[in-house]
Amino acid sequence: MDKYSRYYGALTFVAIVAVALYIAYQMVVPAVTSVFEINSQVERKEKDYNTKLEQKKNVERRLAQMKSSIVSSQKKIYSPVDSDLGNDTLFFTLYNDVIEMVHANSIKIKSMEYTYNPEDDKFVQFGKDVYFVCEINMELVSNYTNLGKFIQNIIQYPYYIKISNVQVLPYEKDKKILISNISLRLYAHTMPEEPAQ
């Protein structure tokens, strides 16, 4: 036994080093694994963030396109060429175009009344100095197709015309013929528009 006693110290040192290495391994490996997992989570989060950021940019781009299309699609309010003509003549162009639309769709005008600056209109309430409003109440005789085309023409007209009321009743003697009461509001600036700079 005495011949092996000199190796006890070396064996004890090797055992202590082995235990220390094992303990260090047990402590370091989970920490390293945790670091790798955290790095992979950070990479995934960065990818998710970049994807969300790109989606946000796409949504903002679409919103900007929609806003610009809405702004460009909004109708203008008619501006007179000359302000010295008087309020009654401000609507001559709009009125003439509405009458042409009526005749172009083979619709007969049974009666027509005018009201200037109706008090319930928001343009009149908040912009009397800037806008002038003419309400036209028409009683029309037509068929379904021609009335639909007339309303479509008003919707496609480049200047803003508000259809404030529509009442449609079939004629008692012939149901294919309609008697329609339509209220249109024509809007015009009181002064000519300033030329674009």
C-alpha positions as CSV (number, residue, x, y, z in Angstrom):
1,M,0.0,0.0,0.0
2,D,2.9,2.2,0.7
3,K,3.9,2.2,-2.9
4,Y,0.6,3.7,-4.0
5,S,0.4,6.3,-1.2
6,R,2.4,8.7,-3.2
7,Y,-0.3,8.7,-5.9
8,Y,-3.1,9.6,-3.4
9,G,-2.3,13.3,-3.7
10,A,-2.3,13.2,-7.5
11,L,-5.4,11.1,-7.6
12,T,-7.1,13.4,-5.1
13,F,-6.1,16.4,-7.2
14,V,-7.4,14.8,-10.4
15,A,-10.6,13.9,-8.6
16,I,-11.0,17.4,-7.3
17,V,-10.3,18.8,-10.8
18,A,-12.8,16.4,-12.4
19,V,-15.5,17.3,-9.8
20,A,-14.7,21.0,-10.4
21,L,-14.9,20.6,-14.2
22,Y,-18.1,18.7,-13.9
23,I,-19.6,21.4,-11.6
24,A,-18.3,24.1,-14.0
25,Y,-19.8,22.2,-17.0
26,Q,-23.1,21.9,-15.2
27,M,-23.1,25.6,-14.5
28,V,-21.7,26.8,-17.8
29,V,-23.7,24.7,-20.3
30,P,-27.1,25.9,-19.2
31,A,-25.9,29.5,-19.2
32,V,-24.4,29.1,-22.7
33,T,-27.6,27.4,-23.8
34,S,-29.7,30.2,-22.3
35,V,-27.5,32.8,-24.1
36,F,-28.1,31.0,-27.4
37,E,-31.8,30.8,-26.7
38,I,-32.0,34.4,-25.8
39,N,-30.0,35.3,-29.0
40,S,-32.4,33.3,-31.1
41,Q,-35.4,34.9,-29.4
42,V,-33.9,38.3,-30.0
43,E,-33.4,37.4,-33.7
44,R,-37.0,36.2,-34.0
45,K,-38.3,39.3,-32.3
46,E,-36.2,41.5,-34.6
47,K,-37.6,39.6,-37.6
48,D,-41.2,40.0,-36.2
49,Y,-40.5,43.7,-35.6
50,N,-39.2,44.3,-39.1
51,T,-42.2,42.4,-40.5
52,K,-44.6,44.5,-38.4
53,L,-42.7,47.7,-39.4
54,E,-43.0,46.8,-43.1
55,Q,-46.7,46.0,-42.7
56,K,-47.1,49.3,-40.9
57,K,-45.4,51.1,-43.7
58,N,-47.6,49.3,-46.3
59,V,-50.7,50.3,-44.3
60,E,-49.5,53.9,-44.0
61,R,-48.8,53.9,-47.8
62,R,-52.2,52.6,-48.6
63,L,-53.8,55.2,-46.2
64,A,-51.9,58.0,-47.9
65,Q,-53.0,56.7,-51.4
66,M,-56.6,56.5,-50.2
67,K,-56.5,60.0,-48.7
68,S,-55.0,61.4,-51.9
69,S,-57.6,59.5,-54.0
70,I,-60.4,60.9,-51.8
71,V,-59.0,64.4,-52.0
72,S,-58.6,64.1,-55.8
73,S,-62.1,62.6,-56.2
74,Q,-63.9,65.3,-54.2
75,K,-65.9,67.5,-56.4
76,K,-65.3,71.2,-56.7
77,I,-67.7,73.9,-55.9
78,Y,-68.5,76.0,-59.0
79,S,-66.7,79.3,-59.2
80,P,-68.2,82.1,-61.4
81,V,-66.0,83.6,-64.1
82,D,-67.2,87.1,-63.2
83,S,-68.5,88.3,-59.8
84,D,-70.3,91.4,-61.3
85,L,-73.1,89.3,-62.8
86,G,-75.2,89.1,-59.5
87,N,-76.3,86.1,-57.5
88,D,-79.1,85.1,-59.8
89,T,-76.7,84.5,-62.6
90,L,-74.1,82.6,-60.6
91,F,-76.0,79.3,-61.2
92,F,-76.6,79.8,-64.9
93,T,-74.0,77.2,-66.0
94,L,-75.0,74.7,-63.3
95,Y,-78.7,75.2,-64.0
96,N,-78.2,74.9,-67.8
97,D,-76.2,71.7,-67.3
98,V,-79.0,70.2,-65.1
99,I,-81.7,71.1,-67.7
100,E,-79.5,69.5,-70.4
101,M,-79.1,66.3,-68.3
102,V,-82.9,66.2,-67.9
103,H,-83.5,66.6,-71.7
104,A,-80.7,64.3,-72.7
105,N,-82.4,61.5,-70.7
106,S,-85.8,62.1,-72.3
107,I,-87.3,63.3,-69.0
108,K,-90.2,65.8,-69.0
109,I,-90.3,68.7,-66.5
110,K,-93.8,69.1,-65.1
111,S,-92.9,71.9,-62.7
112,M,-89.9,73.6,-61.2
113,E,-89.4,76.0,-58.2
114,Y,-86.3,77.8,-56.9
115,T,-85.2,78.7,-53.4
116,Y,-82.1,80.7,-52.8
117,N,-80.0,80.1,-49.7
118,P,-82.2,77.7,-47.8
119,E,-81.8,78.3,-44.1
120,D,-81.2,74.6,-43.2
121,D,-78.2,74.3,-45.5
122,K,-74.8,74.1,-43.7
123,F,-73.1,76.1,-46.4
124,V,-75.6,78.9,-45.9
125,Q,-75.3,78.7,-42.1
126,F,-71.5,78.7,-41.9
127,G,-70.3,80.3,-45.1
128,K,-72.8,83.0,-46.3
129,D,-70.0,85.2,-47.5
130,V,-68.3,82.5,-49.4
131,Y,-71.0,80.3,-50.8
132,F,-74.4,80.9,-52.5
133,V,-76.9,78.0,-52.7
134,C,-79.8,77.5,-55.0
135,E,-82.3,74.7,-54.3
136,I,-84.3,73.5,-57.3
137,N,-87.4,71.4,-56.7
138,M,-88.5,69.6,-59.8
139,E,-91.4,67.4,-60.6
140,L,-90.4,65.1,-63.4
141,V,-92.1,62.5,-65.6
142,S,-90.0,59.6,-66.8
143,N,-89.4,55.9,-66.8
144,Y,-87.2,54.0,-64.4
145,T,-84.2,53.7,-66.8
146,N,-84.1,57.4,-67.7
147,L,-84.5,58.5,-64.1
148,G,-81.6,56.3,-63.1
149,K,-79.4,57.7,-65.9
150,F,-80.3,61.2,-64.9
151,I,-79.3,60.6,-61.3
152,Q,-76.1,58.9,-62.5
153,N,-75.3,62.0,-64.6
154,I,-75.7,64.2,-61.5
155,I,-73.4,61.9,-59.5
156,Q,-70.8,62.0,-62.3
157,Y,-71.1,65.8,-62.8
158,P,-67.7,67.5,-62.0
159,Y,-69.2,70.2,-59.7
160,Y,-70.9,69.5,-56.4
161,I,-74.7,69.1,-56.7
162,K,-76.5,67.7,-53.7
163,I,-79.5,65.5,-54.2
164,S,-81.3,66.5,-51.0
165,N,-84.6,64.7,-51.6
166,V,-86.1,62.1,-54.1
167,Q,-89.7,60.9,-54.1
168,V,-90.7,58.5,-56.8
169,L,-94.3,57.3,-57.4
170,P,-95.6,55.3,-60.3
171,Y,-98.3,56.9,-62.5
172,E,-101.7,55.5,-61.6
173,K,-102.7,54.8,-65.2
174,D,-99.4,53.4,-66.4
175,K,-97.0,51.9,-63.8
176,K,-94.0,52.1,-66.2
177,I,-94.2,55.9,-66.0
178,L,-92.9,57.6,-62.9
179,I,-93.8,60.9,-61.3
180,S,-90.7,62.1,-59.4
181,N,-90.1,65.0,-57.0
182,I,-86.4,65.7,-56.9
183,S,-84.7,68.5,-54.8
184,L,-81.3,69.5,-56.0
185,R,-79.0,72.0,-54.3
186,L,-76.5,73.8,-56.5
187,Y,-73.5,75.4,-54.9
188,A,-71.4,78.3,-56.1
189,H,-68.6,80.5,-54.7
190,T,-69.8,84.1,-54.4
191,M,-66.4,85.3,-55.9
192,P,-64.3,83.9,-58.8
193,E,-61.6,81.5,-57.7
194,E,-58.1,82.9,-57.4
195,P,-55.9,81.6,-60.2
196,A,-53.4,79.0,-59.0
197,Q,-49.9,80.4,-58.3
